Amino acid sequence: MTRKVIDARGSFCPGPLMELIAAMKMVQVGDEIEVLSSDKGSSTEIPEWIAKVKHEHVGTEQRDGVWHVLVKKTH
């Protein structure tokens, strides 16, 4: 398992989500992707998309004004 970090700070919706969708196509099943976003919308938009496409939302937290959204590719 590897973890990829997408630094989307300064980008606004749907930018961080679009970057995540592109990255999902490049990683292997079981890999994790952490999206760093300064846009609060990402904290809800990304988990909603993950649920819709049936991957795993590992967790979301905010640190120093940056949202960290961790997802796992499951298929």
VMD Tcl script that builds the backbone (N, CA, C; Angstrom):
set m [mol new atoms 225]
animate dup $m
set s [atomselect $m all]
$s set {name element resname resid chain x y z} {
  {N N MET 1 A 0.837 -1.181 0.000}
  {CA C MET 1 A 0.000 0.000 0.000}
  {C C MET 1 A 0.881 1.243 0.000}
  {N N THR 2 A 0.499 2.184 -0.801}
  {CA C THR 2 A 1.195 3.466 -0.809}
  {C C THR 2 A 0.189 4.568 -0.500}
  {N N ARG 3 A 0.723 5.717 -0.120}
  {CA C ARG 3 A -0.130 6.880 0.122}
  {C C ARG 3 A 0.344 8.013 -0.768}
  {N N LYS 4 A -0.589 8.550 -1.530}
  {CA C LYS 4 A -0.322 9.692 -2.395}
  {C C LYS 4 A -0.945 10.920 -1.746}
  {N N VAL 5 A -0.240 12.051 -1.788}
  {CA C VAL 5 A -0.765 13.289 -1.241}
  {C C VAL 5 A -1.037 14.259 -2.390}
  {N N ILE 6 A -2.240 14.794 -2.423}
  {CA C ILE 6 A -2.609 15.813 -3.403}
  {C C ILE 6 A -2.694 17.138 -2.660}
  {N N ASP 7 A -1.827 18.059 -3.002}
  {CA C ASP 7 A -1.849 19.372 -2.356}
  {C C ASP 7 A -2.694 20.306 -3.209}
  {N N ALA 8 A -3.967 20.444 -2.819}
  {CA C ALA 8 A -4.904 21.280 -3.577}
  {C C ALA 8 A -5.213 22.574 -2.814}
  {N N ARG 9 A -4.318 22.952 -1.897}
  {CA C ARG 9 A -4.539 24.197 -1.158}
  {C C ARG 9 A -4.544 25.362 -2.140}
  {N N GLY 10 A -5.500 26.277 -1.951}
  {CA C GLY 10 A -5.621 27.419 -2.844}
  {C C GLY 10 A -6.537 27.148 -4.031}
  {N N SER 11 A -6.924 25.904 -4.215}
  {CA C SER 11 A -7.843 25.525 -5.290}
  {C C SER 11 A -9.244 25.432 -4.689}
  {N N PHE 12 A -10.255 25.807 -5.472}
  {CA C PHE 12 A -11.619 25.785 -4.964}
  {C C PHE 12 A -12.446 24.753 -5.711}
  {N N CYS 13 A -13.534 24.309 -5.073}
  {CA C CYS 13 A -14.416 23.312 -5.673}
  {C C CYS 13 A -14.789 23.716 -7.098}
  {N N PRO 14 A -14.764 22.775 -8.005}
  {CA C PRO 14 A -14.539 21.358 -7.767}
  {C C PRO 14 A -13.091 20.920 -7.986}
  {N N GLY 15 A -12.150 21.850 -7.959}
  {CA C GLY 15 A -10.745 21.528 -8.231}
  {C C GLY 15 A -10.168 20.373 -7.434}
  {N N PRO 16 A -10.233 20.415 -6.084}
  {CA C PRO 16 A -9.673 19.300 -5.312}
  {C C PRO 16 A -10.312 17.963 -5.652}
  {N N LEU 17 A -11.620 17.948 -5.859}
  {CA C LEU 17 A -12.302 16.705 -6.219}
  {C C LEU 17 A -11.849 16.218 -7.587}
  {N N MET 18 A -11.697 17.107 -8.530}
  {CA C MET 18 A -11.243 16.714 -9.878}
  {C C MET 18 A -9.834 16.114 -9.810}
  {N N GLU 19 A -8.984 16.693 -8.983}
  {CA C GLU 19 A -7.629 16.144 -8.815}
  {C C GLU 19 A -7.683 14.754 -8.201}
  {N N LEU 20 A -8.597 14.553 -7.232}
  {CA C LEU 20 A -8.753 13.238 -6.619}
  {C C LEU 20 A -9.242 12.210 -7.634}
  {N N ILE 21 A -10.223 12.585 -8.436}
  {CA C ILE 21 A -10.757 11.656 -9.442}
  {C C ILE 21 A -9.659 11.222 -10.408}
  {N N ALA 22 A -8.846 12.165 -10.846}
  {CA C ALA 22 A -7.730 11.831 -11.752}
  {C C ALA 22 A -6.734 10.914 -11.060}
  {N N ALA 23 A -6.431 11.180 -9.789}
  {CA C ALA 23 A -5.457 10.370 -9.055}
  {C C ALA 23 A -5.972 8.961 -8.815}
  {N N MET 24 A -7.274 8.814 -8.592}
  {CA C MET 24 A -7.857 7.490 -8.348}
  {C C MET 24 A -7.601 6.542 -9.519}
  {N N LYS 25 A -7.545 7.113 -10.711}
  {CA C LYS 25 A -7.312 6.289 -11.903}
  {C C LYS 25 A -5.869 5.794 -11.973}
  {N N MET 26 A -4.970 6.448 -11.239}
  {CA C MET 26 A -3.545 6.146 -11.333}
  {C C MET 26 A -3.023 5.238 -10.214}
  {N N VAL 27 A -3.783 5.104 -9.119}
  {CA C VAL 27 A -3.305 4.310 -7.992}
  {C C VAL 27 A -3.904 2.908 -8.019}
  {N N GLN 28 A -3.322 2.039 -7.198}
  {CA C GLN 28 A -3.751 0.646 -7.140}
  {C C GLN 28 A -4.800 0.458 -6.049}
  {N N VAL 29 A -5.587 -0.604 -6.142}
  {CA C VAL 29 A -6.539 -0.962 -5.098}
  {C C VAL 29 A -5.762 -1.132 -3.792}
  {N N GLY 30 A -6.275 -0.545 -2.726}
  {CA C GLY 30 A -5.615 -0.602 -1.422}
  {C C GLY 30 A -4.782 0.632 -1.118}
  {N N ASP 31 A -4.455 1.417 -2.133}
  {CA C ASP 31 A -3.683 2.644 -1.921}
  {C C ASP 31 A -4.559 3.727 -1.310}
  {N N GLU 32 A -3.920 4.635 -0.574}
  {CA C GLU 32 A -4.630 5.750 0.030}
  {C C GLU 32 A -4.207 7.056 -0.628}
  {N N ILE 33 A -5.152 7.974 -0.688}
  {CA C ILE 33 A -4.882 9.314 -1.221}
  {C C ILE 33 A -5.331 10.313 -0.172}
  {N N GLU 34 A -4.435 11.216 0.169}
  {CA C GLU 34 A -4.769 12.287 1.108}
  {C C GLU 34 A -4.858 13.589 0.332}
  {N N VAL 35 A -6.018 14.228 0.413}
  {CA C VAL 35 A -6.228 15.497 -0.273}
  {C C VAL 35 A -6.095 16.617 0.760}
  {N N LEU 36 A -5.213 17.570 0.493}
  {CA C LEU 36 A -5.055 18.756 1.328}
  {C C LEU 36 A -5.787 19.887 0.631}
  {N N SER 37 A -6.750 20.484 1.319}
  {CA C SER 37 A -7.555 21.528 0.691}
  {C C SER 37 A -7.844 22.647 1.681}
  {N N SER 38 A -7.753 23.868 1.192}
  {CA C SER 38 A -8.120 25.027 2.016}
  {C C SER 38 A -9.592 25.392 1.809}
  {N N ASP 39 A -10.277 24.672 0.936}
  {CA C ASP 39 A -11.691 24.915 0.640}
  {C C ASP 39 A -12.560 24.010 1.515}
  {N N LYS 40 A -13.358 24.613 2.405}
  {CA C LYS 40 A -14.199 23.837 3.317}
  {C C LYS 40 A -15.147 22.894 2.574}
  {N N GLY 41 A -15.574 23.264 1.371}
  {CA C GLY 41 A -16.471 22.418 0.593}
  {C C GLY 41 A -15.904 21.034 0.330}
  {N N SER 42 A -14.592 20.937 0.260}
  {CA C SER 42 A -13.953 19.638 0.020}
  {C C SER 42 A -14.230 18.659 1.152}
  {N N SER 43 A -14.434 19.180 2.374}
  {CA C SER 43 A -14.641 18.301 3.530}
  {C C SER 43 A -15.949 17.528 3.440}
  {N N THR 44 A -16.897 18.020 2.653}
  {CA C THR 44 A -18.153 17.291 2.460}
  {C C THR 44 A -18.265 16.732 1.046}
  {N N GLU 45 A -17.776 17.477 0.073}
  {CA C GLU 45 A -17.904 17.062 -1.321}
  {C C GLU 45 A -17.124 15.779 -1.607}
  {N N ILE 46 A -15.905 15.685 -1.103}
  {CA C ILE 46 A -15.093 14.493 -1.374}
  {C C ILE 46 A -15.697 13.244 -0.716}
  {N N PRO 47 A -16.051 13.280 0.592}
  {CA C PRO 47 A -16.685 12.076 1.169}
  {C C PRO 47 A -17.975 11.674 0.463}
  {N N GLU 48 A -18.770 12.647 0.001}
  {CA C GLU 48 A -19.998 12.312 -0.727}
  {C C GLU 48 A -19.670 11.574 -2.019}
  {N N TRP 49 A -18.657 12.029 -2.734}
  {CA C TRP 49 A -18.275 11.361 -3.984}
  {C C TRP 49 A -17.738 9.967 -3.693}
  {N N ILE 50 A -16.904 9.845 -2.656}
  {CA C ILE 50 A -16.322 8.552 -2.289}
  {C C ILE 50 A -17.431 7.532 -1.987}
  {N N ALA 51 A -18.461 7.952 -1.240}
  {CA C ALA 51 A -19.574 7.052 -0.923}
  {C C ALA 51 A -20.322 6.650 -2.196}
  {N N LYS 52 A -20.508 7.613 -3.071}
  {CA C LYS 52 A -21.244 7.357 -4.313}
  {C C LYS 52 A -20.547 6.321 -5.188}
  {N N VAL 53 A -19.220 6.395 -5.271}
  {CA C VAL 53 A -18.467 5.473 -6.131}
  {C C VAL 53 A -17.945 4.258 -5.365}
  {N N LYS 54 A -18.318 4.179 -4.073}
  {CA C LYS 54 A -18.051 3.005 -3.243}
  {C C LYS 54 A -16.565 2.728 -2.989}
  {N N HIS 55 A -15.820 3.803 -2.723}
  {CA C HIS 55 A -14.481 3.638 -2.176}
  {C C HIS 55 A -14.609 3.897 -0.680}
  {N N GLU 56 A -13.510 3.914 0.049}
  {CA C GLU 56 A -13.579 4.074 1.500}
  {C C GLU 56 A -13.109 5.464 1.929}
  {N N HIS 57 A -13.947 6.142 2.706}
  {CA C HIS 57 A -13.568 7.425 3.310}
  {C C HIS 57 A -12.925 7.088 4.651}
  {N N VAL 58 A -11.609 7.235 4.742}
  {CA C VAL 58 A -10.883 6.859 5.953}
  {C C VAL 58 A -11.089 7.904 7.047}
  {N N GLY 59 A -11.086 9.184 6.669}
  {CA C GLY 59 A -11.306 10.215 7.665}
  {C C GLY 59 A -11.058 11.605 7.133}
  {N N THR 60 A -11.573 12.593 7.858}
  {CA C THR 60 A -11.397 13.999 7.508}
  {C C THR 60 A -11.069 14.762 8.778}
  {N N GLU 61 A -10.070 15.626 8.698}
  {CA C GLU 61 A -9.787 16.497 9.824}
  {C C GLU 61 A -9.249 17.822 9.326}
  {N N GLN 62 A -9.393 18.824 10.173}
  {CA C GLN 62 A -8.889 20.156 9.836}
  {C C GLN 62 A -7.734 20.474 10.765}
  {N N ARG 63 A -6.607 20.882 10.177}
  {CA C ARG 63 A -5.439 21.292 10.951}
  {C C ARG 63 A -4.900 22.576 10.354}
  {N N ASP 64 A -4.800 23.602 11.173}
  {CA C ASP 64 A -4.232 24.890 10.745}
  {C C ASP 64 A -4.902 25.444 9.491}
  {N N GLY 65 A -6.233 25.340 9.418}
  {CA C GLY 65 A -6.968 25.898 8.292}
  {C C GLY 65 A -6.917 25.070 7.024}
  {N N VAL 66 A -6.376 23.854 7.117}
  {CA C VAL 66 A -6.292 22.976 5.949}
  {C C VAL 66 A -7.080 21.703 6.244}
  {N N TRP 67 A -7.957 21.332 5.320}
  {CA C TRP 67 A -8.709 20.086 5.428}
  {C C TRP 67 A -7.858 18.945 4.895}
  {N N HIS 68 A -7.780 17.871 5.664}
  {CA C HIS 68 A -7.060 16.655 5.260}
  {C C HIS 68 A -8.121 15.581 5.079}
  {N N VAL 69 A -8.343 15.169 3.840}
  {CA C VAL 69 A -9.363 14.155 3.546}
  {C C VAL 69 A -8.632 12.916 3.037}
  {N N LEU 70 A -8.771 11.825 3.779}
  {CA C LEU 70 A -8.054 10.592 3.444}
  {C C LEU 70 A -9.038 9.567 2.902}
  {N N VAL 71 A -8.712 9.037 1.726}
  {CA C VAL 71 A -9.577 8.046 1.085}
  {C C VAL 71 A -8.748 6.838 0.671}
  {N N LYS 72 A -9.420 5.702 0.529}
  {CA C LYS 72 A -8.759 4.467 0.138}
  {C C LYS 72 A -9.466 3.887 -1.077}
  {N N LYS 73 A -8.691 3.528 -2.078}
  {CA C LYS 73 A -9.256 2.911 -3.276}
  {C C LYS 73 A -9.572 1.453 -2.951}
  {N N THR 74 A -10.832 1.063 -3.160}
  {CA C THR 74 A -11.255 -0.287 -2.781}
  {C C THR 74 A -11.577 -1.212 -3.958}
  {N N HIS 75 A -11.605 -0.654 -5.168}
  {CA C HIS 75 A -11.896 -1.509 -6.334}
  {C C HIS 75 A -11.305 -0.909 -7.586}
}
mol reanalyze $m
mol bondsrecalc $m
mol representation Tube
mol addrep $m
